[in-house]
Amino acid sequence: MIKLLWLALLACLTTSQALASEVSISHAWTKASMPGQSSATVSLHISSKQDVQLIAVSTTAAHSAEIHSMVHENGMMKMRELDSLEIKANQEVVLGHGGMHLMLVDLTKPLVADEQIPLLLTVLFADKHTEKIKVNAMVRSLHESNSEHMHH
């Protein structure tokens, strides 16, 4: 009986570990903040082995974190908060390119180059369970361009 319980527990743990490894997040970064700056954008790459939705973001670096899109409307660029972001299986989504990004609102302290800020991303799977994924975003210098960083 105990052996069966251990096997059942092992099966549950193995499944959870596999689901947690379904989503990959990389290249998370933001720029150092300027004096008086109260918000910042975060760029990152996210992909998954199965269809998922990014449904929430949190951080200790700001009072709130939001998923945003930029759209060109009536000759003006407008930023909109999204409830979620769909990530199709085996397709990488690059936030920070094409207007999609994470927005840190009401920074708790200035963002300093070469530090890292913690992010907690929540993804929703098709079976309705969620997973929380921890990632650190590197804070780049205000003067460092994206192309400079890609060569490091």
N, C-alpha and C positions, 0 to 999 in steps of 0.2 A: 504494500500500500504506500509506504513512504517513497519507495522507488518510483512509483507512478506519479506521485505528487511532484517529485523532483524533475521528472521528465516533462510534466505539464508546465512547471515553472520555467524550465530551460527553454521550452518551445516559445513561451510568451516573451522571454527576454530576447531570444534570437530574433523574433519577429519585430520587436520594438527597435532593436539595434539596426536591422535592415531598413526599416522605415525612416529612421533618423538619418541614415546614410544616403537616402534617395535624393536629397537636396544638397547642392553645392553652392557655396557663396565664396567669391574671391574678389580681389582688387578693390576692396572697400577703402575709400579715402574721402577726405574733405580738405578744405584749405583753412589755414590759420585765420582767426578772426581779427578784424580791425577794432580799434577802440570804439566802444559804443555800439558795436554790431550785436544784434539780438537774435539773429537767425543764421543758419548755414545750410548748405545742401551737401548731401552725401551721395557719392557715386559708387556703384558696385556692379559686379556680374553675378547673376543667379541662374541656375539651371536645375533641372530635376529629371530623374529617370521616368517619372510619371507626371500627369497633369496635376498641378497644385495651384493654390491661390495664396499670394502674400496678403494676409489680412490685417496685420498689425506690426508696428515697430515701436520700440521703447528704448530709452537711454537715460543714463544718469547725467549726461552732458546738457540736457535741455528739459524743460518742463513738459514738452510734448514732442512727438515725432510723427510725421505724417507721410503718406505716400502721395506724391504729386505728379501731375502731368502739365505740360505747357502746350497750349493750343493757340494757333493763329486764328483770330476771329475779328472780322470787320476791321482789318488793317492793324490790329493790336495783338500783342502777345498777352495771353491770360493764363494765370496759374490756377489749377483746380485741384482740390484734395480728392483723392479716390478712396472708395471704401475698400477696394481690394485690387490686386493686380494679378492677372492670369499668367501663369507660367506653363507653357505647353511642354509636354514630354520631349526630352532630348533637344530642346531649343534654348539657347542661351539668351537671356534678356539682359541688356546692358543699361542699367539705370545711370543717368547722367549724360546719355546720348539720345538725341531725338526728343528731348523734353521731359522724359520720365526721370524722377529722382526722389530721394528721401529728403524731407525738409525737417530740420531741427528748429523748433520754435521756442523762443525765450530761453536762450542759452543760460546755463547755471553759472558758468565762468568762461573767461576767454579761451578759445581754442589755440593752443600753442604748438608751433611746428615741432615735429619729431615725437610728439606724444601720440597716444592712441586713445580713442574713445570707444567705450563698449556699446554695442548694439544688441538688442534681443529682437529677432524677427520671428513672427508667428506665421506658420503656413498651415493651410487647410487642405487635407487630402480628400479625394473623391468619396471615401468611406465615412467622411465627416469627422474624423479625428484630427487633432491639431498637434503640431510639433513646434517647440521653441528652439531656435538655433542662435547660439551666441557667436558673435563675430566682432573683431576689433577693427575700427577704421583708423587708418594712419592719417595724422594731420600733417599736411604738406605746407611748405613755406608759401607765402603769398606770391612770391616771385617765381616759383617753380611751375612750369607749364606741364600739361599732360604729356606732351611728346618727350620732354626731358625725363619724366619719370619712367616712361616705358622703356627707355634705354638703360636704366639702372639694373 
